[in-house]
Amino acid sequence: MNDTGATQAKPTYRRVMLKISGEALMGDQVYGLHPPTVERIAREVKSVRDLGVEICMVIGGGNIFRGLQGSAQGMERTTADYMGMLATVMNALAMQSALEGMGVFCRVISAIRMDEVCEPYIRRRAVRHLEKGRVCIFAAGTGNPYFTTDTAATLRANEMACEAIFKGTKVDGVYDKDPMKAADAVRYDDITYDDVLVKNLKVMDASAIALARDNDLPIIVFSLDEPGGFHGILAGEGTYTIVHS
């Protein structure tokens, strides 16, 4: 149940994964990065980090290149997916720059080695970064084609022992239909993994939902466009949907 009462003294979770789409970084543009939007999201992340929460991030690459779209236009799927992974690295570096400009120590950790610009993924090293208060941005998905960044976020969240995945979207939770298109759409306060899969609700892809279910990892869906939304939920407030067993 959503708690809109007084702010709690301690954050609800100690270590979380924030998953956002690449499109979230576009602002009102139709392509690429919108620096003021990147900075706004970085401020949200900083405000949560300042609560003492350890933060992992995964950012999609759809604002630059989406593998499925490239494949649909005749490109070989594996090549298209690798190009999409490289787009996520670009977004991760942009977010790192914004966070570091605010005094937040941050590491970009890539599943594909590119040592000149980011660290390779080594689980124990990443955990140590979190313990030292650094934000860890996991880039290049899982490093494998045919897997989405939703699945990568769920995989890394489990590996990092995160207590929840926060999925930032354009709406304030999970609805039974697209609220942007249907005025009678109904929002769920909470819903089970199985119901998400059976009803084919567009929360995350099926592989990510199944992986979260198998490891009893809650998914909190909230509006990234609402100022203070991420911080508010960690403080026990706000509107959101929780997906759980």
Secondary structure, DSSP 8 states (H G I E B T S, - for coil): ----SS--SS-S-SEEEEEE-GGGGSTT-SSS--HHHHHHHHHHHHHHHTTT-EEEEEE--TTT--HHHHHHTT--HHHHHHHHHHHHHHHHHHHHHHHHHTT--EEEEESS--TTTSEE--HHHHHHHHHTT-EEEEESTTSSTT--HHHHHHHHHHHTT-SEEEEEESSSSEESS-TTT-TT--EESEEEHHHHHHTT-SSS-HHHHHHHHHTT--EEEEETTSTTHHHHHHTT-S--EEEE-
